Amino acid sequence: SQGRNMSLAELRPLADGRIYLGSQAVENGLIDRTGGMDLAIERAMVLSGVDEYEVVEVTYKPTGFASAFGATARNISNINSILNGQAKLQNTSIELMHIYQ
């Protein structure tokens, strides 16, 4: 609420898990404006004082065990930790299931 200059009383009714359209978020004071990647980069450059930049896109394509379960980069380390006995299943969002037909 501090970053938006809003009181908690103003923010709480908006923070109920809903997903807002960009225009709704602007109306409610949750964001300053809408825009795409180019505007975001431009604003970041202005705010940081950077004159030049290079955009690097990093993609991840799971292979092997991970690809079989549609794993994301975040939960790959969780899968590996579980398989290596370094983590407990209760602390992960991974759910391996087999569906019988």
Beta strands, then each sheet from edge to edge (+ up, - down):
end
